[in-house]
Amino acid sequence: MDAEPLQRPLVDVSIDLISQHQAPTGAYIAAPGYDAYAYCWIRDGAFTADAMDTYGHHDSATSFHHWTARTIKRHAHKVDLLEAETDLALRGTGDPLRPLDDRYVLHTRFTVDGNEGQGHWGNFQLDGYGFWLTSIARHLTLTATDPAPYRDAIDLVCRYLTLTWEHPCFDSWEEYPPRRHTTTWAAVAKGLSDSGQLLDNSTTVATSEEITRRLVGHAKPGSTLLKFVPDSAAEAHTSTTKTPESSELAVAGHERIGRPLAADTIDGSALLVLGTYGPLPPADQIVSGTLRAIERTLVIDGGVHRYLEDEYYGGGLWIVLAGALACAQAEHDSRRANEVLDWIETQADPNGHLGEQTDTHLRKPESLKPWINRWGPPAKPLLWSHAMYLLGVAATESGNKNSSVVSMS
């Protein structure tokens, strides 16, 4: 009889850490002890709840989804106003840092009590709501739970995304609000598909299919998802490593004016939508092509840069994205997935805590100190990093057993 495989060393500490820092309301605090991240992000929480579901901690996931549904319904008036004033709202504000007036925006982060965060932040960020729709659909299916208590919140999010998905918004990193983003489109497409099927809403499913069709149509020749959705069909077939001559405003680094990026820029956030949380099957050429491009361009050992011009805390290797890389590779190359998990484990501190990113292999080392002076050292522990590690372990173990039960597919 074959011996049982040894459990990965950070599994228990990751589950315990997530459990310890889930608020009584159900919200997951993004980074305990780090003031700038003392909120619950819908996106981070969606993956964290999925990780807890994957390891059988369904009460934790249920508590988060209840909190999310309550929070969304508390701000339902924003979606109602958006529907009543759609034409006015989608004209934008004229301010590149506010592509949609806050009167219409479901925020990307909330306090643990479900209130909107105060101060300036890139709140018009749609990917998290797409990720939540997939996460809640997976939770309800896995636990055989009646969706009725969540129906109103799911419907609100579907209505919101149906109206806004094509509008410029902040990307997964709260950056580049004048642009549209492939990761965002993919997350929204999958979320609408999952929720539409769950609630038998053909209109929502049709919107998902349209987004996916557009997304595939914009893919780079050679099948790679680029960072930005091009502004025209012609741009979709333009590949250049030169910085665009256009003076178009680029915003990066949490609402600071940043560097213009080349049209063929690749972003590591695409790893989040190459499996369960994206609309394309693992065998799709765009999935495999994007995975190869990220490995070739952004990966060092097992760590992943967000993108090559990243300057946030110097632009180190992101542990969150390493977990997503393990999830994606589990479908294609389990040996490589295990290598990535090995790398993640070497990044843990003596307490087993994983941070947001490393301070090695910096793309812009001159930017590290200014960010430390602004917000302190990089966030650690980051619950999202631990969640993506757990999902990577589960996907890799599933791949090793030739099972699809917990794989990111």
KADA-V422884 format. One record per run of one state. SS is the DSSP state (@ for helix, = for strand, . for the rest). FROM is the first residue (numbers start at 0). TO is the last residue. Records with the same first field share a line. If there is no record, write none. Layout:
# KADA-V422884
SS: FROM-TO / FROM-TO
This chain:
# KADA-V422884
.: 0-9 / 20-20 / 22-26 / 28-33 / 37-38 / 54-56 / 74-74 / 84-84 / 89-100 / 104-107 / 110-114 / 116-123 / 125-125 / 142-145 / 164-168 / 170-179 / 198-200 / 217-218 / 220-222 / 224-226 / 228-231 / 236-249 / 252-254 / 257-266 / 273-283 / 297-297 / 300-301 / 304-310 / 314-316 / 330-332 / 346-353 / 355-355 / 357-363 / 375-378 / 380-381 / 400-408
@: 10-19 / 34-36 / 41-53 / 57-73 / 75-83 / 85-88 / 101-103 / 126-141 / 146-163 / 181-197 / 201-216 / 232-235 / 267-272 / 284-296 / 311-313 / 318-329 / 333-345 / 364-374 / 382-399
=: 21-21 / 27-27 / 39-40 / 108-109 / 115-115 / 124-124 / 169-169 / 180-180 / 219-219 / 223-223 / 227-227 / 250-251 / 255-256 / 298-299 / 302-303 / 317-317 / 354-354 / 356-356 / 379-379
